Amino acid sequence: MANPHLTAGSVWRLHHAEREIARLTVTGTDMPWTHARVGTLPGFEEFRSVFAEQELAVDEEDWDRLDTCDARIREALTMTFPDGSPVAEFMLHIHADNTAGWRWHDEPFAEPTTEPDH
């Protein structure tokens, strides 16, 4: 059975502090990535520079900077599925041309663990 959240035209929502700041209208999938057109709303511009920095980090293959951008995005923003339920964890890229690609998971990503010093 096809996932109804991935149907072309489905709308995912991006939020900051309970305020909807963008609508992501699904245009297709290339699993595990979902692709969309982005409709920005008031409040989105505050985050455009983070997405631009993220895109530059990918272009320059600066993986540490990419990880930092991804963490900043996930700390500040939340996503909801088209049915309004929360997305537990996601990796979102919004490009300068107002297209997006993201992956998500039904459960939060595991926090990195460190071995205790003995």
DSSP file (Angstrom, degrees, kcal/mol; ACC not computed):
  #  RESIDUE AA STRUCTURE BP1 BP2  ACC     N-H-->O    O-->H-N    N-H-->O    O-->H-N    TCO  KAPPA ALPHA  PHI   PSI    X-CA   Y-CA   Z-CA
    1    1 A M              0   0    0      0, 0.0     2,-0.1     0, 0.0     0, 0.0   0.000 360.0 360.0 360.0 134.3    0.0    0.0    0.0
    2    2 A A        -     0   0    0      1,-0.1     5,-0.1     2,-0.0     3,-0.0  -0.413 360.0-109.2 -71.6 145.5    1.4    3.4   -0.9
    3    3 A N    >   -     0   0    0      1,-0.2     3,-1.8    -2,-0.1     4,-0.2  -0.659  21.0-149.0 -75.5 119.5    2.1    5.9    1.9
    4    4 A P  G >  S+     0   0    0      0, 0.0     3,-0.9     0, 0.0    -1,-0.2   0.740  94.1  66.2 -65.3 -21.0   -0.6    8.6    1.6
    5    5 A H  G 3  S+     0   0    0      1,-0.2    21,-0.1     5,-0.1    -2,-0.0   0.699 100.3  51.7 -69.7 -17.6    1.9   11.2    3.0
    6    6 A L  G <  S+     0   0    0     -3,-1.8    -1,-0.2     2,-0.1     2,-0.1   0.394  77.7 123.0-102.7   1.9    4.0   10.8   -0.2
    7    7 A T  S X  S-     0   0    0     -3,-0.9     3,-2.7    -4,-0.2    19,-0.2  -0.430  76.6 -98.7 -65.5 133.6    1.2   11.3   -2.7
    8    8 A A  T 3  S+     0   0    0      1,-0.3    19,-0.2    -2,-0.1    -1,-0.1  -0.290 113.4  29.4 -52.5 133.0    2.0   14.2   -5.1
    9    9 A G  T 3  S+     0   0    0     17,-2.7    -1,-0.3     1,-0.4    18,-0.1   0.205  85.0 135.6  96.7 -14.2    0.2   17.3   -3.9
   10   10 A S    <   -     0   0    0     -3,-2.7    16,-2.9    16,-0.1     2,-0.6  -0.401  49.1-137.0 -64.2 144.5    0.3   16.2   -0.2
   11   11 A V  E     -A   25   0A   0     14,-0.2     2,-0.3    -3,-0.1    14,-0.2  -0.924  18.6-172.1-115.9 116.3    1.2   19.2    2.0
   12   12 A W  E     -A   24   0A   0     12,-2.7    12,-3.0    -2,-0.6     2,-0.4  -0.688  19.6-137.9 -93.4 154.9    3.7   18.8    4.9
   13   13 A R  E     -AB  23  80A   0     67,-1.9    67,-2.3    -2,-0.3     2,-0.4  -0.938   7.0-151.0-124.2 142.7    4.1   21.8    7.2
   14   14 A L  E     -AB  22  79A   0      8,-2.6     7,-3.0    -2,-0.4     8,-1.3  -0.921  21.4-169.6-110.5 133.9    7.2   23.4    8.8
   15   15 A H  E     -AB  20  78A   0     63,-3.3    63,-2.3    -2,-0.4     2,-0.4  -0.914  20.6-165.5-128.2 148.9    6.8   25.1   12.2
   16   16 A H  E >  S-AB  19  77A   0      3,-2.6     3,-2.1    -2,-0.3    61,-0.1  -0.984  85.4 -17.9-128.9 121.3    8.8   27.4   14.5
   17   17 A A  T 3  S-     0   0    0     59,-0.5     3,-0.1    -2,-0.4    -1,-0.1   0.912 129.2 -50.6  49.2  51.0    7.5   27.8   18.0
   18   18 A E  T 3  S+     0   0    0      1,-0.2     2,-0.5    -3,-0.0    -1,-0.3   0.442 115.2 118.1  71.7   0.5    4.0   26.4   17.0
   19   19 A R  E <   -A   16   0A   0     -3,-2.1    -3,-2.6    24,-0.0     2,-0.4  -0.875  67.5-126.7-102.7 127.2    3.8   28.9   14.1
   20   20 A E  E     +A   15   0A   0     -2,-0.5    -5,-0.3    -5,-0.2    24,-0.1  -0.578  34.7 168.3 -71.2 124.4    3.5   27.5   10.6
   21   21 A I  E     +     0   0A   0     -7,-3.0    20,-2.8    -2,-0.4     2,-0.3   0.516  59.1  15.3-116.9 -10.1    6.3   29.1    8.5
   22   22 A A  E     -AC  14  40A   0     -8,-1.3    -8,-2.6    18,-0.3     2,-0.5  -0.982  55.1-144.0-161.6 152.1    6.3   27.0    5.3
   23   23 A R  E     -AC  13  39A   0     16,-2.4    16,-3.0    -2,-0.3     2,-0.7  -0.987  13.9-156.2-119.0 129.1    4.2   24.5    3.4
   24   24 A L  E     -AC  12  38A   0    -12,-3.0   -12,-2.7    -2,-0.5     2,-0.7  -0.907   7.0-161.1-109.3 106.8    6.0   21.7    1.5
   25   25 A T  E     -AC  11  37A   0     12,-2.5    12,-2.2    -2,-0.7   -14,-0.2  -0.803  24.8-120.7 -94.7 114.4    3.9   20.4   -1.4
   26   26 A V  E     + C   0  36A   0    -16,-2.9   -17,-2.7    -2,-0.7    10,-0.3  -0.258  35.7 171.2 -59.7 129.7    5.1   16.9   -2.4
   27   27 A T  E     -     0   0A   0      8,-2.9     2,-0.3     1,-0.4     9,-0.2   0.556  62.9 -44.9-110.0 -18.2    6.2   16.7   -6.1
   28   28 A G  E     - C   0  35A   0      7,-1.4     7,-3.1   -21,-0.1    -1,-0.4  -0.963  51.1-110.8 169.2 176.9    7.7   13.2   -5.9
   29   29 A T  E     - C   0  34A   0     -2,-0.3     5,-0.2     5,-0.2     2,-0.1  -0.968  14.8-179.0-135.5 151.6    9.9   10.8   -4.1
   30   30 A D  E >   - C   0  33A   0      3,-2.8     3,-2.1    -2,-0.3     4,-0.1  -0.639  61.8 -91.9-142.8  76.4   13.3    9.1   -4.6
   31   31 A M  T 3  S+     0   0    0      1,-0.4     3,-0.1    -2,-0.1    72,-0.1   0.037 112.5  22.3 -46.2 133.2   13.3    7.0   -1.5
   32   32 A P  T 3  S+     0   0    0      0, 0.0    -1,-0.4     0, 0.0    72,-0.3  -0.975 121.4  68.7 -91.5   9.2   14.5    7.7    1.1
   33   33 A W  E <   -C   30   0A   0     -3,-2.1    -3,-2.8    70,-0.1     2,-0.4  -0.643  60.3-157.3 -92.8 143.6   14.1   11.3    0.0
   34   34 A T  E     -CD  29 102A   0     68,-2.7    68,-2.1    -2,-0.3     2,-0.3  -0.936  13.8-153.0-111.6 140.5   10.8   13.2   -0.5
   35   35 A H  E     +CD  28 101A   0     -7,-3.1    -8,-2.9    -2,-0.4    -7,-1.4  -0.878  19.9 162.4-119.3 148.3   10.8   16.3   -2.8
   36   36 A A  E     -CD  26 100A   0     64,-2.0    64,-2.3    -2,-0.3     2,-0.4  -0.973  40.2-108.6-154.8 164.2    8.5   19.3   -2.7
   37   37 A R  E     -CD  25  99A   0    -12,-2.2   -12,-2.5    -2,-0.3     2,-0.5  -0.811  41.0-134.1 -91.1 144.0    7.8   22.9   -3.7
   38   38 A V  E     -C   24   0A   0     60,-2.9     2,-0.6    -2,-0.4   -14,-0.2  -0.890  16.8-167.8-108.5 126.8    8.1   25.2   -0.8
   39   39 A G  E     -C   23   0A   0    -16,-3.0   -16,-2.4    -2,-0.5     2,-0.2  -0.945  21.0-148.6-107.8 110.7    5.5   27.9   -0.1
   40   40 A T  E     -C   22   0A   0     -2,-0.6   -18,-0.3   -18,-0.2     3,-0.0  -0.492  13.5-169.1 -84.0 151.6    7.0   30.2    2.5
   41   41 A L    >   -     0   0    0    -20,-2.8     3,-2.2    -2,-0.2     4,-0.3  -0.791  44.6 -59.4-127.2 168.6    4.9   32.0    5.1
   42   42 A P  T 3  S+     0   0    0      0, 0.0    -1,-0.1     0, 0.0   -20,-0.0  -0.260 124.1  34.8 -52.5 135.5    5.7   34.8    7.6
   43   43 A G  T 3  S+     0   0    0     -3,-0.0     3,-0.5   -22,-0.0     4,-0.2   0.107  90.4  95.6 104.6 -20.1    8.5   33.7    9.9
   44   44 A F    X>  +     0   0    0     -3,-2.2     3,-2.9   -23,-0.3     4,-0.7   0.894  69.3  68.9 -70.4 -38.7   10.4   31.6    7.3
   45   45 A E  H >> S+     0   0    0     -4,-0.3     3,-0.7     1,-0.3     4,-0.6   0.784  86.9  68.7 -54.6 -29.5   12.9   34.3    6.3
   46   46 A E  H 34 S+     0   0    0     -3,-0.5    -1,-0.3     1,-0.2    -2,-0.2   0.770 108.5  37.4 -57.9 -25.9   14.5   34.1    9.7
   47   47 A F  H X> S+     0   0    0     -3,-2.9     4,-1.8    -4,-0.2     3,-0.6   0.481  87.4  94.3-107.3  -5.8   15.8   30.6    8.7
   48   48 A R  H <X S+     0   0    0     -3,-0.7     4,-2.3    -4,-0.7     5,-0.2   0.880  84.0  55.2 -56.9 -39.3   16.6   31.1    5.0
   49   49 A S  H 3X S+     0   0    0     -4,-0.6     4,-2.4     1,-0.2    -1,-0.2   0.846 105.0  53.0 -65.2 -33.2   20.3   31.9    5.8
   50   50 A V  H <> S+     0   0    0     -3,-0.6     4,-2.3     2,-0.2    -1,-0.2   0.920 110.7  46.6 -67.2 -42.6   20.6   28.6    7.7
   51   51 A F  H  X S+     0   0    0     -4,-1.8     4,-2.3     2,-0.2    -2,-0.2   0.870 112.0  51.3 -66.6 -35.8   19.3   26.6    4.7
   52   52 A A  H  X S+     0   0    0     -4,-2.3     4,-2.2     2,-0.2    -2,-0.2   0.912 110.9  47.9 -65.9 -42.5   21.6   28.6    2.4
   53   53 A E  H  X S+     0   0    0     -4,-2.4     4,-2.4     2,-0.2    -2,-0.2   0.894 110.7  52.1 -64.1 -39.5   24.6   27.8    4.6
   54   54 A Q  H  X S+     0   0    0     -4,-2.3     4,-2.0     2,-0.2    -2,-0.2   0.917 109.1  49.4 -61.3 -44.6   23.5   24.1    4.6
   55   55 A E  H  X S+     0   0    0     -4,-2.3     4,-2.3     1,-0.2    -2,-0.2   0.896 111.3  49.4 -63.4 -40.6   23.4   24.1    0.8
   56   56 A L  H  X S+     0   0    0     -4,-2.2     4,-2.4     2,-0.2    -1,-0.2   0.893 107.5  54.7 -64.6 -40.5   26.8   25.7    0.6
   57   57 A A  H  <>S+     0   0    0     -4,-2.4     5,-2.7     2,-0.2     4,-0.3   0.894 109.3  47.8 -61.2 -40.0   28.2   23.1    3.0
   58   58 A V  H ><5S+     0   0    0     -4,-2.0     3,-1.3     3,-0.2    -2,-0.2   0.946 111.5  49.9 -64.5 -47.8   26.9   20.3    0.8
   59   59 A D  H 3<5S+     0   0    0     -4,-2.3    -2,-0.2     1,-0.3    -1,-0.2   0.865 116.5  41.8 -58.6 -37.4   28.4   22.0   -2.3
   60   60 A E  T 3<5S-     0   0    0     -4,-2.4    -1,-0.3    -5,-0.1    -2,-0.2   0.391 108.4-124.6 -91.2   2.6   31.8   22.3   -0.6
   61   61 A E  T < 5 +     0   0    0     -3,-1.3     2,-1.1    -4,-0.3    -3,-0.2   0.874  55.2 155.4  53.1  40.6   31.5   18.8    1.0
   62   62 A D     >< +     0   0    0     -5,-2.7     4,-2.2     1,-0.2    -1,-0.2  -0.749  15.1 176.7 -96.5  84.9   32.0   20.4    4.4
   63   63 A W  H  > S+     0   0    0     -2,-1.1     4,-2.4     1,-0.2    -1,-0.2   0.806  74.0  54.7 -68.6 -32.2   30.3   17.6    6.4
   64   64 A D  H  > S+     0   0    0      2,-0.2     4,-2.0     1,-0.2    -1,-0.2   0.936 111.2  45.4 -65.3 -44.9   31.0   19.1    9.9
   65   65 A R  H  > S+     0   0    0      2,-0.2     4,-2.4     1,-0.2    -2,-0.2   0.882 111.5  53.6 -64.8 -37.7   29.4   22.4    8.8
   66   66 A L  H  X S+     0   0    0     -4,-2.2     4,-2.9     2,-0.2    -2,-0.2   0.933 107.8  50.0 -60.8 -46.2   26.5   20.4    7.3
   67   67 A D  H  X S+     0   0    0     -4,-2.4     4,-2.3     1,-0.2    -2,-0.2   0.891 110.2  51.0 -59.5 -40.0   26.0   18.5   10.6
   68   68 A T  H  X S+     0   0    0     -4,-2.0     4,-2.3     2,-0.2    -1,-0.2   0.921 111.6  46.9 -64.5 -44.3   26.0   21.8   12.5
   69   69 A C  H  X S+     0   0    0     -4,-2.4     4,-2.4     2,-0.2    -2,-0.2   0.930 111.4  51.2 -62.7 -45.7   23.3   23.3   10.1
   70   70 A D  H  X S+     0   0    0     -4,-2.9     4,-2.5     1,-0.2    -2,-0.2   0.912 110.7  48.9 -58.8 -42.8   21.2   20.1   10.3
   71   71 A A  H  X S+     0   0    0     -4,-2.3     4,-2.2     1,-0.2    -1,-0.2   0.911 110.1  51.1 -64.3 -42.3   21.3   20.3   14.1
   72   72 A R  H  X S+     0   0    0     -4,-2.3     4,-1.6     2,-0.2    -1,-0.2   0.905 111.6  48.3 -60.9 -41.0   20.4   24.0   14.1
   73   73 A I  H  X S+     0   0    0     -4,-2.4     4,-2.5     1,-0.2    -2,-0.2   0.941 113.3  45.9 -64.8 -48.3   17.4   23.3   11.9
   74   74 A R  H  < S+     0   0    0     -4,-2.5    -1,-0.2     1,-0.2    -2,-0.2   0.815 111.9  52.3 -68.2 -29.2   16.1   20.3   14.0
   75   75 A E  H  < S+     0   0    0     -4,-2.2    -1,-0.2    -5,-0.2    -2,-0.2   0.852 120.2  32.5 -72.1 -33.4   16.5   22.3   17.2
   76   76 A A  H  < S+     0   0    0     -4,-1.6   -59,-0.5    -5,-0.2     2,-0.3   0.745 116.3  51.2 -95.7 -26.3   14.5   25.3   16.0
   77   77 A L  E  <  -B   16   0A   0     -4,-2.5     2,-0.3    -5,-0.2   -61,-0.2  -0.807  54.4-164.4-122.0 153.9   11.9   23.7   13.6
   78   78 A T  E     -B   15   0A   0    -63,-2.3   -63,-3.3    -2,-0.3     2,-0.3  -0.916  11.1-147.8-127.5 159.2    9.4   21.0   13.7
   79   79 A M  E     -B   14   0A   0      8,-0.5     8,-2.5    -2,-0.3     2,-0.4  -0.916   4.4-156.6-123.9 152.6    7.5   19.3   10.8
   80   80 A T  E     -BE  13  86A   0    -67,-2.3   -67,-1.9    -2,-0.3     5,-0.1  -0.974  20.6-119.4-126.5 147.8    4.0   17.8   10.6
   81   81 A F    >   -     0   0    0      4,-3.0     3,-2.4    -2,-0.4   -68,-0.1  -0.231  43.6 -93.7 -68.2 167.2    2.7   15.2    8.2
   82   82 A P  T 3  S+     0   0    0      0, 0.0    -1,-0.1     0, 0.0   -71,-0.1   0.793 128.2  58.0 -56.1 -27.6   -0.2   16.1    5.9
   83   83 A D  T 3  S-     0   0    0      2,-0.1   -71,-0.1     1,-0.0    -2,-0.0   0.465 120.8-109.1 -83.3   1.1   -2.6   14.7    8.6
   84   84 A G  S <  S+     0   0    0     -3,-2.4    -1,-0.0     1,-0.3   -72,-0.0   0.331  75.0 133.8  91.9  -7.6   -1.2   17.1   11.1
   85   85 A S        -     0   0    0      1,-0.1    -4,-3.0    -5,-0.1    -1,-0.3  -0.470  62.6 -98.3 -76.0 150.3    0.6   14.6   13.2
   86   86 A P  B     -E   80   0A   0      0, 0.0     2,-0.6     0, 0.0    -6,-0.2  -0.364  23.2-129.2 -72.3 145.7    4.2   15.4   14.3
   87   87 A V        -     0   0    0     -8,-2.5    -8,-0.5     1,-0.2    19,-0.1  -0.846  16.9-149.7 -88.9 121.6    7.2   14.1   12.4
   88   88 A A  S    S-     0   0    0     -2,-0.6     2,-0.3    17,-0.3    18,-0.2   0.896  73.0  -2.8 -63.6 -42.6    9.5   12.6   15.1
   89   89 A E  E     +F  105   0A   0     16,-1.4    16,-2.3    19,-0.1     2,-0.3  -0.995  69.7 170.9-152.2 145.8   12.8   13.2   13.3
   90   90 A F  E     -F  104   0A   0     -2,-0.3     2,-0.4    14,-0.2    14,-0.2  -0.989  29.3-145.4-154.4 159.7   13.8   14.7    9.9
   91   91 A M  E     -F  103   0A   0     12,-2.3    12,-1.8    -2,-0.3     2,-0.4  -0.969  33.2-173.6-127.3 112.1   16.6   15.9    7.8
   92   92 A L  E     -F  102   0A   0     -2,-0.4     2,-0.5    10,-0.2    10,-0.2  -0.910  16.6-173.2-119.2 133.9   15.4   18.8    5.6
   93   93 A H  E     -F  101   0A   0      8,-2.7     8,-2.2    -2,-0.4     2,-0.5  -0.992   4.0-171.7-121.8 122.1   17.1   20.8    2.8
   94   94 A I  E     -F  100   0A   0     -2,-0.5     6,-0.2     6,-0.2   -39,-0.2  -0.974  16.6-149.4-114.1 124.3   15.4   23.9    1.4
   95   95 A H    >   -     0   0    0      4,-3.0     3,-1.9    -2,-0.5     4,-0.2  -0.430  26.7-106.7 -93.8 163.7   17.1   25.2   -1.7
   96   96 A A  T 3  S+     0   0    0      1,-0.3    -1,-0.1     2,-0.1   -44,-0.0   0.753 118.4  60.9 -59.8 -26.0   17.3   28.8   -3.0
   97   97 A D  T 3  S-     0   0    0      2,-0.1    -1,-0.3     1,-0.0   -59,-0.1   0.258 120.6-107.2 -87.0  14.2   14.8   28.0   -5.8
   98   98 A N  S <  S+     0   0    0     -3,-1.9   -60,-2.9     1,-0.3     2,-0.3   0.846  80.8 125.3  60.4  37.8   12.2   27.1   -3.1
   99   99 A T  E     -D   37   0A   0    -62,-0.2    -4,-3.0    -4,-0.2     2,-0.3  -0.830  41.4-161.1-111.5 162.1   12.4   23.4   -3.7
  100  100 A A  E     -DF  36  94A   0    -64,-2.3   -64,-2.0    -2,-0.3     2,-0.3  -0.966  16.3-166.2-142.3 156.8   13.0   21.0   -0.8
  101  101 A G  E     +DF  35  93A   0     -8,-2.2    -8,-2.7    -2,-0.3     2,-0.3  -0.989  21.3 163.7-138.8 139.3   14.2   17.5   -0.1
  102  102 A W  E     -DF  34  92A   0    -68,-2.1   -68,-2.7    -2,-0.3     2,-0.3  -0.991  25.0-153.9-152.8 160.6   13.9   15.6    3.2
  103  103 A R  E     - F   0  91A   0    -12,-1.8   -12,-2.3    -2,-0.3     2,-0.3  -0.911  20.5-170.2-125.7 156.0   14.0   12.3    4.9
  104  104 A W  E     - F   0  90A   0    -72,-0.3     2,-0.3    -2,-0.3   -14,-0.2  -0.943  13.2-149.9-144.9 167.4   12.2   11.4    8.1
  105  105 A H  E     - F   0  89A   0    -16,-2.3   -16,-1.4    -2,-0.3   -17,-0.3  -0.984  22.0-131.7-138.3 147.5   11.9    8.8   10.7
  106  106 A D  S    S+     0   0    0     -2,-0.3   -18,-0.1   -18,-0.2    -1,-0.1   0.658  94.6  43.7 -73.9 -15.9    9.0    7.7   12.9
  107  107 A E  S    S-     0   0    0    -18,-0.1     3,-0.1   -19,-0.1   -18,-0.1  -0.932 100.2 -89.6-128.0 152.5   11.1    7.8   16.0
  108  108 A P        -     0   0    0      0, 0.0   -19,-0.1     0, 0.0     3,-0.1  -0.257  50.6-101.4 -57.8 145.7   13.7   10.3   17.3
  109  109 A F        -     0   0    0    -21,-0.2     2,-0.1     1,-0.1   -19,-0.0  -0.386  44.8-100.6 -63.5 146.4   17.3    9.7   16.1
  110  110 A A        -     0   0    0     -3,-0.1    -1,-0.1     1,-0.1     3,-0.1  -0.456  35.2-117.0 -69.2 140.1   19.4    8.1   18.8
  111  111 A E        -     0   0    0     -2,-0.1    -1,-0.1     1,-0.1     2,-0.0  -0.544  38.0 -99.1 -73.3 142.8   21.7   10.4   20.6
  112  112 A P        -     0   0    0      0, 0.0     2,-0.3     0, 0.0    -1,-0.1  -0.372  40.9-145.3 -62.0 140.9   25.4    9.7   20.1
  113  113 A T        -     0   0    0     -3,-0.1     2,-0.4    -2,-0.0    -3,-0.0  -0.817   7.6-154.2-108.7 150.6   26.8    7.7   23.0
  114  114 A T        -     0   0    0     -2,-0.3     0, 0.0     0, 0.0     0, 0.0  -0.937  22.8-114.0-121.1 147.4   30.3    8.0   24.5
  115  115 A E        -     0   0    0     -2,-0.4     2,-0.1     1,-0.1     3,-0.0  -0.602  36.7-113.4 -76.6 135.6   32.1    5.3   26.4
  116  116 A P        -     0   0    0      0, 0.0     2,-0.3     0, 0.0    -1,-0.1  -0.401  31.9-108.0 -68.0 146.8   32.8    6.2   30.0
  117  117 A D              0   0    0      1,-0.1     0, 0.0    -2,-0.1     0, 0.0  -0.562 360.0 360.0 -72.7 137.1   36.4    6.7   31.0
  118  118 A H              0   0    0     -2,-0.3    -1,-0.1    -3,-0.0    -3,-0.0   0.406 360.0 360.0-106.4 360.0   37.7    3.9   33.1
